Amino acid sequence: MGSMDGSMIGKVAVVTGGATGLGAAVSRRLAERGAHVAIVYSRSAAEAEATAEECRGLGVEAITVQGDVGDDAACRAVADEVVARFGRIDVLVNNAGRTKAADHRDLDALDGGDFLDLYRVNVVGAFQMTRAVAPHLRAQGAGAVVNVSSTSSTDGSGSSMAYAASKAALNTLTISLARSLAPEVRVNAVLPGFIATGWYDAATRDSLADEFRTRTPLRRAGTAEDIAVSVVFLCDEGARHITGSLLVSDAGATLKPLGLL
């Protein structure tokens, strides 16, 4: 963890699913840039407070806010609480997500309820949070939204068909919101490949990490910190000319082998 570099001093960022894993890494990275952080969580209260304390240690203000992004009223309440505390919102990172593991070859491993459950958080939740904070982002004249998608959205892989489909929908939502919220607000997405986080048990995580170090062009297994760098780039001044983009961050895993078209 580095010291504050100051490029986002005074800005306020809302990070959904910000208590653990990638969300926590994004929260810390934003704090390193000088942004005050509102960490939105649904169940991980202790972890959210621990991440907030890490952010405070970097010299910024950080609060935790409980809210289910799948509940529109909760999203609006989150926005209201953040504005009541800080007076503004400059950045939203829609990181909250869920999945259900299911063998892609077994069409009976999922039902309609599973799809609706994942879409409720992964797609509808991102829409509802964006809608809730949009007036506050527009008020700053240069707001940013970053959605956390997945490379499974483009190659149909990942933990289940329902997860991949929900992330593909999130990609389309990103592009639609980029049109709708311009010119004041930029909307982009980051598409991580494998990330070694708590979504996997330790044995699976280590096995996949070894595999990705072997077969990716960059010979890397992704970490939460790797993806956080990409997310915060899209939040910050360096991406001021970018909107409606889907940034793949996967160590080149989705590249075709050299010599193939």
C-alpha positions in Angstrom: 0.0 0.0 0.0 1.5 3.3 -1.1 1.2 6.8 0.3 -1.4 9.3 -0.9 -0.5 10.7 -4.4 -3.2 13.4 -4.3 -4.7 13.2 -7.7 -8.2 12.8 -6.3 -8.0 14.9 -3.2 -11.4 16.1 -2.0 -13.4 13.8 -4.3 -15.9 11.4 -2.9 -16.2 7.8 -4.1 -18.9 5.2 -3.5 -17.8 1.6 -3.8 -20.4 -1.1 -3.7 -19.2 -4.5 -2.4 -16.3 -2.5 -1.0 -15.7 -4.5 2.1 -13.6 -7.4 0.8 -11.7 -8.7 -2.2 -11.6 -6.4 -5.2 -13.9 -3.9 -3.6 -11.6 -3.4 -0.7 -8.6 -3.1 -3.0 -10.4 -0.4 -5.0 -11.4 1.4 -1.8 -7.8 1.5 -0.7 -6.5 2.6 -4.1 -9.0 5.5 -4.2 -7.9 6.5 -0.7 -4.3 6.4 -1.8 -5.3 8.9 -4.5 -6.8 11.2 -1.8 -10.5 10.4 -2.3 -12.9 10.0 0.6 -14.6 6.7 0.4 -18.1 5.3 1.2 -17.9 1.5 1.5 -21.2 -0.1 0.7 -21.8 -3.6 2.0 -24.7 -5.9 2.5 -23.5 -8.4 5.2 -19.8 -7.9 5.8 -20.0 -5.2 8.5 -16.8 -6.0 10.3 -14.8 -6.4 7.1 -16.3 -3.1 5.8 -15.2 -1.3 9.0 -11.7 -2.8 8.7 -11.3 -1.6 5.2 -12.6 1.8 6.1 -10.0 2.0 8.9 -7.3 1.2 6.4 -8.5 4.0 4.2 -8.5 6.4 7.2 -5.0 5.4 7.8 -4.1 6.9 4.4 -5.4 10.3 5.5 -8.9 10.4 4.1 -12.3 10.1 5.5 -14.1 6.7 5.1 -17.6 5.6 6.1 -19.4 2.3 5.8 -23.0 2.2 4.6 -25.2 -0.9 4.6 -27.4 -1.4 1.6 -28.6 -4.1 -0.8 -28.1 -2.8 -4.3 -30.9 -5.0 -5.6 -33.3 -2.9 -3.6 -34.0 0.5 -5.3 -35.0 2.2 -2.0 -31.8 1.0 -0.4 -29.7 2.5 -3.3 -31.4 5.9 -2.9 -30.9 5.7 0.9 -27.2 5.0 0.3 -26.8 8.0 -2.0 -28.7 10.2 0.5 -26.5 9.1 3.4 -23.2 9.7 1.5 -24.4 13.2 0.4 -25.5 14.0 3.9 -22.0 13.1 5.2 -19.8 14.5 2.4 -22.0 17.0 0.5 -21.1 15.4 -2.9 -20.5 12.3 -4.9 -17.8 12.2 -7.7 -17.3 8.5 -8.4 -19.3 5.4 -8.3 -17.8 1.9 -8.6 -20.4 -0.8 -9.1 -18.5 -3.7 -7.8 -21.2 -5.6 -5.8 -21.8 -8.9 -7.5 -22.8 -12.5 -6.9 -22.6 -15.8 -8.7 -23.7 -19.4 -8.5 -21.3 -22.1 -9.5 -22.7 -24.5 -12.1 -21.2 -26.8 -14.7 -21.8 -25.2 -18.1 -22.5 -28.6 -19.6 -25.3 -29.3 -17.1 -28.3 -27.3 -18.2 -30.3 -28.5 -15.2 -27.8 -27.0 -12.8 -29.5 -23.6 -13.0 -33.1 -22.5 -13.1 -34.9 -19.2 -13.9 -34.7 -18.2 -10.3 -30.9 -18.4 -10.4 -30.8 -16.1 -13.4 -33.1 -13.6 -11.8 -31.1 -13.7 -8.5 -27.8 -12.9 -10.3 -29.4 -10.3 -12.6 -31.0 -8.6 -9.6 -27.5 -7.7 -8.1 -25.2 -7.8 -11.1 -27.3 -5.8 -13.5 -30.3 -4.2 -11.9 -28.2 -3.3 -8.8 -25.7 -1.5 -11.0 -28.5 0.4 -12.8 -30.2 1.3 -9.5 -27.1 2.6 -7.8 -26.1 4.6 -10.9 -29.6 6.1 -11.1 -29.5 7.0 -7.4 -26.2 8.9 -7.6 -26.5 10.3 -11.1 -27.9 13.7 -10.1 -25.0 14.1 -7.7 -22.4 13.1 -10.3 -23.9 15.5 -12.8 -23.7 18.3 -10.2 -19.9 17.9 -10.2 -19.8 18.3 -14.0 -17.2 15.5 -14.3 -18.4 12.4 -12.6 -17.4 8.9 -13.3 -19.0 5.4 -13.0 -17.0 2.2 -13.3 -18.8 -1.1 -13.5 -16.9 -4.3 -12.6 -17.8 -6.9 -15.3 -15.8 -10.0 -16.3 -14.1 -11.5 -19.3 -16.7 -14.3 -19.0 -19.1 -11.7 -20.5 -17.4 -12.0 -23.8 -16.3 -15.6 -23.9 -19.2 -17.3 -22.1 -16.9 -18.8 -19.4 -16.8 -18.2 -15.7 -18.6 -19.8 -12.8 -21.9 -20.4 -14.6 -23.9 -19.4 -17.6 -26.1 -17.2 -15.5 -23.1 -15.3 -14.3 -21.6 -14.8 -17.8 -24.9 -13.7 -19.1 -25.4 -11.2 -16.3 -22.0 -9.7 -17.0 -22.7 -9.5 -20.7 -25.8 -7.5 -19.8 -23.7 -5.3 -17.6 -21.5 -4.5 -20.6 -24.5 -3.3 -22.6 -25.8 -1.4 -19.7 -22.4 0.4 -19.4 -22.6 1.5 -23.0 -26.2 2.7 -22.7 -25.5 4.6 -19.5 -22.4 6.2 -21.1 -24.8 7.7 -23.8 -27.5 8.7 -21.3 -25.2 10.4 -18.7 -22.9 12.2 -21.1 -21.5 14.8 -21.2 -21.2 15.3 -17.5 -20.6 11.7 -16.4 -18.3 9.1 -17.9 -19.3 5.4 -17.7 -16.9 2.6 -18.3 -16.4 -1.0 -17.3 -13.4 -3.2 -16.3 -13.5 -6.8 -17.4 -11.2 -8.8 -15.1 -10.0 -12.3 -15.9 -9.1 -14.6 -13.1 -8.5 -12.8 -9.8 -7.1 -14.7 -6.8 -9.8 -13.6 -4.2 -12.0 -15.2 -1.6 -14.6 -16.2 -4.3 -12.6 -19.4 -4.5 -11.6 -21.9 -1.9 -7.8 -21.9 -1.2 -7.0 -25.1 -3.2 -9.0 -24.0 -6.3 -7.5 -20.5 -6.1 -3.9 -21.8 -5.9 -4.5 -24.3 -8.8 -6.0 -21.6 -11.0 -3.3 -19.1 -10.2 -0.7 -21.7 -11.2 -2.6 -22.4 -14.5 -2.8 -18.7 -15.4 0.8 -18.0 -14.6 1.6 -20.8 -17.1 -0.7 -19.9 -20.0 -1.2 -16.1 -20.0 1.1 -14.0 -22.2 2.2 -11.9 -19.2 2.7 -15.0 -17.1 0.6 -13.5 -14.3 -2.3 -14.6 -12.1 -4.5 -11.6 -11.4 -4.7 -10.0 -8.0 -7.4 -7.7 -6.6 -4.7 -5.0 -6.6 -4.0 -5.5 -10.3 -7.7 -4.9 -11.2 -8.0 -2.0 -8.7 -5.4 -0.1 -10.7 -7.5 -0.4 -13.8 -10.7 0.6 -12.0 -9.2 3.7 -10.4 -7.6 4.7 -13.7 -11.1 5.0 -15.2 -12.2 7.0 -12.2 -9.5 9.5 -12.5 -8.3 12.4 -14.6 -6.2 10.2 -16.9 -9.4 8.7 -18.4 -11.2 12.0 -18.9 -11.5 11.3 -22.7 -12.9 7.8 -22.2 -16.5 6.7 -21.9 -18.5 3.7 -23.0 -15.3 1.5 -23.0 -14.9 -2.1 -21.8 -11.3 -2.4 -20.5 -10.1 -6.0 -20.4 -7.6 -6.7 -17.6 -6.6 -10.3 -17.8 -2.8 -10.6 -18.4 -3.6 -11.3 -22.0 -5.6 -14.5 -21.3 -8.1 -13.8 -24.0 -5.6 -13.3 -26.7 -5.5 -15.8 -29.5 -2.2 -17.7 -29.9 0.4 -16.0 -32.1 -0.2 -16.8 -35.8 -3.9 -17.3 -35.5 -6.4 -14.8 -37.0 
